[in-house]
Amino acid sequence: MERIKTYIERLDERLEGGIPKGTISLICGVAGCMKSSLAYSILYKNAVEGNLKGLYITLEQDAQSFKKQMEVLGLREESEKLTIVDHKMIDKEVGVNMRFEHNSIKKVKYYVDDLLKREEYDLIAIDPLNALYSLTTIKNPRGEAHLFFEELRETGITSFLISEMYQGDNRFGKYGVEEFLADAIIHLELKRERDILERYLGIVKMRYTNHHLQYFPLFYNRDKFIIYTKEELEL
């Protein structure tokens, strides 16, 4: 199976080469665990080093602010292969359309479909999935989520959906159905060790892949993410 590299050092070799192409991954965790940074890093590295075209949709930050935030992390190199879009840009592109007045899920899907008619993309990230829900009047949450996942999967694009979790909540998605609809769950966790917060990464689920169930300590060093195994830490 063709795979998309995460470019997280030491992780791809434990995922049989990376994430299966054309699948949908949830990147989930509480605030501060670097979900957005991780998702953007995957698209950025694939654009700069892998020559794959990516679309990053940020629904809570404006595009320029988000870009500056990523530049602070060392992800500065410009690439025609990576496009950052925010909700204002989507509104401007879609225009006034009463069909989408209370349904941002359909608005974003319409925008993506229209864009794909003009351009080809290999990767897409939507950050966060929760913002789509909050800007949508949903009568049947599970049905809406199911339809959105299926329509996204039909595009054939490898997709990453950022999912906000809250302290004490064990659900990886707001409605508890997203984790079943997604092909993969990449869980970022914060743990307090004495007076230090440490980040961990776990692959809870990944279809078509034999993967480790260990939670790996996750670090960001200059311009890349890196995990450490239990054996390495013991050494």
N, C-alpha and C positions, 0 to 999 in steps of 0.2 A: 504494500500500500504506500502511495506517495505521502510524504509527511512534510509538515511545516516546522522548521526549527524555532525553538523559543529563544535561542541564543543565551539562555541562562546556563552559565558554566556548570558542567557536571550533570545537568538535568536531562538533556536530550538523549544521552547514552542510556539513561534509565527509562526512557520512553520509546525505545526501539527506533530512535532517530528523531522524534518530535511528535507533534500533534497531527493526527490523521487529517489529510486535506479534505475540505468540504464539510467539516463538522462544526458544531456549535459548542463553545466552551463557556461555562460560567466562571468568572474570576470573582471570588466572593471573600468577604471579611469585614471586620469592624473598621471604623474610622481610624486612619493613621497607619494602616498596614501596607500602604503603597500599592493598592489595587490598580489605580489609574496609571501610576508610573510603570508598573509591570506590563500592563496591556500596551501602553504606548511604546515601551522599550521593544516589545516583540515586533510591532509594526515597523518601528524605526529601523531596527537592525535588519529586518527582512528587506526593507527598502534600500538601505545603504549598502548592505553586504550581500543580500540575496537577490537584488534586482526584482523584487515583487512589489506590486502596486497596492498601497493601503489607503483606507479611508477611516479617519478617526472622528467620530461624532461626539462632541462634548455638550451635554445638555444643561450643565450647572455653571460652567465657566464660559466666558467669551473666548474665542479662538486665540487672540493675542495674549491674553493673560495665561492661558494654558500653555502656549508655546514658550513663554518666558519661564514658566515654572519648570518645564522640561529642559530648557537651556541651562538652568541652575544645576541640573543633574549631570550636565556634560553632554546632553544629546543636542548638539548645536548644528551639526552639519546639515545644510539644506539638501533636499532631494525632491526632484519632480515626481518621484514615485510615491510620495506621502502627502495626503491632503488632510487638513484639519478643518472641520466644519462645526459651527455652534448653532444653537436654536434660532438665533436671530437671522442667520444666513439661510437657514431652512425656511423660515417664515417668509423671507424676502423672495426666495426662489419659488415657493409654492404659491405665494400671493394669497389674496382673500378668497377663501373657499369654505363655504358654510358646512361642507361635509366633514371638515376637520376641526371645526370650532371647539369641540369638547373631546376630541380624540387624537391625541398626539401620537398614539401608536400607529394609526392609519396614516397620519401626516408624514411621519418619518419613513414608513414603508413606501408611501407614494413617492417621496423624494428619492429614496434609494433606487426604486424601480425606474424612475425617470432618468436618473443619472446613469444607470447601467445600460440604458438604450444608446447613450452617447459615448460612454467610456467603459473600459474593462478594469475590474479590480480583482485582486487575489485575496485580500484580507479586509475585514471591516471590524471596527470596535464601536460599541455604543455604551456611553458612560454618563450616568448609570441607568440601569434598567428601571430602578425605582422612580426616576424622574418621569419616565414615560407613563408610569402608572399614575403618579400624582397629578399629571396634566391631562388625565383622561377620565371621563365619566364612565365607569365600568359597571355594567349590570351583571355580567357573568365573567368574573375575573379568570377563572380556570379556562373557560372557553376562549376568551380573548388571548390569553397567554399561549394556549395550544395553537391557535390560528397564526399568531405572530411567529412562533418558533417554526412552524411548518412552512410558512411563506418564506422565511429567511433561509431555511434549509434548501428550498427549491431553487434559490439563486445559484447554489453550488459554491458560494464564497465561504472560505474559512472565517468563522465569526467568533467574536469575543464579546460577551455581555458582562458588564460590571454590575455586581449585585451587592448592595449594602446590607450588612448584617448588624444586629444590635446586641449589646452585651446581654448574655443569658439566653439568647435565642439560638436554637440549634438548627433552624431552617436555613437553607442556603439561598432560598428565594422568598420573596414577600408572601406569596400565596401557597408555598409548600408544594407546588406542582412543577416549578421550573427545574428542580433537580432531577426530575424524571424525564423531562422533555429534552434537557441538554445531553449532549454526547459525552461531555467531560465536566468535571468540577475541580477547579484549582482553588484550594482553600488557603488563604493567608491568615495566620493567627498571631496575636500578640500575647506574649507571656511575660509576667514580671518575675525576674530573678533578682532577689534582694532589692536593690534600688534601681535596677536597669530593666527597661522594656526590650525584649528580644522578639524578633520576627521569625516565624516558621512558615514553611510551605509544605502542603500535603496534596497529593493527587488522590482525591477521594474516589474518583471515578474517571475512566477513560475507555470508551468503547474501542474495540479492535486493537487493544494494546495490553501487553503484559507489563504491568508497572509495579513499582515498590509502593508499599503502604506506609512507609516511614514518613514522619514529619521531619523535614530537613531544616536546620537553621539557615536563614536567608539573610544575605548581606548585600549591600550595594557598594561597589568599589569603583570610584571615578565615573565610569560610563557604562557599567554592566552589573547585572545581578549574578550572584554566585551562591551555590548551596554547599553545605558540608555534610558528609556522612557521619554516622555515629562512630565508625572506626577512626576516621580522621580526627574527630574531636577527642577521642580517647588517647590518641597519640600526642 
